[in-house]
């Protein structure tokens, strides 16, 4: 399945654009409702053998990363919904489309581990959409700053997870490494587009909320 560029939606009517928007929103948190445009970024088709305890731990980590991608979709969709400039709106939509692969890669690895995404995915999406919409209402520069800080914090936790994986699980490590490269690319794009640095209290609040999400998502 090919993902249409965000600019192709400009020829649609307002009603049709809203339908497309709603479709993308529900696909963000309904498991296995998207197809990746790229294969898993792994060097071998072999699935590593893990003990029951190791598999449960890796599934918890991948569930956190999947939840993070659900949140990213919500943030980008919310920011696009309230963005003031057409170029920023288009950029948010495009970033969301590019990160669908991450969502699918995490789902694929969870399936391989015999596990599942967080049962609270609709809640994570809704909360993130609201935060993104508020950021967009404040200003496009603030919204882009929110993207830059979010991607910075995502990269930090991806690096943390790479150090927590079993040594033999090269498969998960390669997936997370590729995701990290692309998250940092989105951060750099936001900065280049005019992102404003966020105040420290907002950064601290974002970390606190992210830690709460990670604690819950690891288990359920």
N, C-alpha and C positions, 0 to 999 in steps of 0.2 A: 504494500500500500504506500503510495507516495503522499507526502504531506504537502498540501498546497501552500505557496508563499502567502504571507499575510496580506500582501498588496492585492492579490486576486479577489479579495472580498470587497474591494472598493466598488466593483461593478454590480454588487448585489443591492437589493432594496433594503431599507432599514429593518423590515420584518425578517427578511431572509438572514441578514447579518445577526440579528438577535437569536434566531434559531441555531445558526452555526455556533454562536457564542455559548448558548445553553448546552449544545451537544458537546462542545469541548470541555465545558465545566463538569458535566456528569461523568465524562470519560476519565477525568482526572482522578476520581476516587472509586470508580467501579473497576475491580480487578479484571485484568485480561481483556479490557475493552479497546486497547490500542495495539497497533503493530509498530515495531521499530522500523526505521528506514535504514538501519545499519545492523549488522550482526553483532553478537556479543564481542567486545574487544578483548578476546582471549587468544592465547597462542596455541592452545591445545583443546581438542574436543573432549578430552577425558575429564570426567567429574571426579574430583579428589575424594578419597575415602576418609570419612571422619567418624569418630566415635559418637555415640548418642549425645553425650554431653557437649562435645565440640560442635556438632551440627545444631544443637539447640542454641548455643552461644552465637554462632555465625548467623543463624536465622534472626536472632534478636538484633544483631548489628545491622543486618540487611533490612530488617523491618524499620529500623530507625532511618536508614538512608532512603527507603521507599517513602516513608512519611515525610521526610525532608523534601522529596521531589513533589509530593502532593501539595505541600505547603508552597513550594516554589510556583507551581501552577496557579494556586489561589492568589499569591502575591502579584504575579504578573498579570493575571486576568483582572484583579481589582485595580491595579495601577493603570492598565489600559482603559478600563471603564471610566476613570475619572481624569485621565491625562488631558491637559489643556492643548498641547500641541499635537498636530497630526503625526509628526515625525516620531515623537515620543510614544504615542499610542501604537504606531506601527512597530516600533522597536520592541515594545513590551510583548506584543502579540508574537513577533518573530522569535524572541527569546523563549517564550513558552513552548512554541512549536519545536524548537531545537532541543529542549530538555525533555521532550516526550520519550526520546530514546533512553534517557536515564531511568525514567519511570519503568519502562518495559524491561530494561536490563535487571533492575532490582526485583521486579516481579518474577522474571525468569529464574533468577538464582533462588528466590524463595520457593518457587515450585520445585526446583531440583532438590532442595533441602526438605521437602515435604511440609513446608510451613505456609504461612499466609500473611498478607498485609495487616496493618492495624485495623481493628474493627471500628476505630474512631476516625477513619480516614475522612468521612463526610464532615465531621466536626473540625478536623484540622484544616480542611479546605475552606470551610466557611469562615473560620476565625482569620485565616490568612488573607482571604479575599477582603474581609472587612479592614484589616490593617493596611493592605495595599491600596484600597479605595481611599482611606483617610490620608495616606501618604500622597496620593495623587491630587487630592483636594487641596492640600497645603501648598504645593508647588511642584512643577516638573523637576526642578533641581533637587528638591528634598526627596522626591520619589526615586530619582536616579541614585541619590546618596543612600537611600534605603536598600536599593538593589546591591550597590557596591559593598555595603556593610554586611548584608545577608550573605553574599557570595564569599566574603572574607571569612565569616564565621563557619560557613559550610565547609570551606577548604580546611579549616582548623580541625573540625570534627572528623573529616575524612582521613586526615593524617593520623588522628588519634586512633581511628578504627583500624587503619593499616597495621598499627603496632599491636593490636589486640587479636588479630586473626591467627589461627593455627598455622604453623610454618608451612605445612603441606598444602594449604588452601591458596595456591597461586591464582586460581580462577577468580575468587572474590577480590583478591588483591589487584589483579589486572583491571577488573571492572571499576573498582574504586579509584584507581590511579588515573584512568581515562576520564572518569567523571570529574576528578579534581582539576585536570588540565582545562576542561571546558568550563567549569565554574569560574576559574580564575580569568578565563577569556571574557566571560560575561561581566565580571567585575571591572576588567580593564575597559571594556566598551562603555560601561556606565560612566566611568571616570572621564573618559575621553569625550563623552557627550555632555559633560557639564555637571556631574554630580557634586552636590554640596556635602562637605563632611558633617556627620551627625554629631550632636552634643553627646558628651559622655553619659549622662543619665539615660538617654535613649538606647545607646549601645549596651549599657548594663542591663536595662530592662529586656532587650532583645535576647541577651545571653540567658537571663533567668527563665524567660518563657521557653527558649529552646531547650534548656536543661530539663524543664518540667515535661516537655513533649517527649524528649529522649527517654526519660525514666519510664513513662507510661508505655511508649511504643515498643520498647525493648521486650516487655512482657506480653502486651496485648495490642 
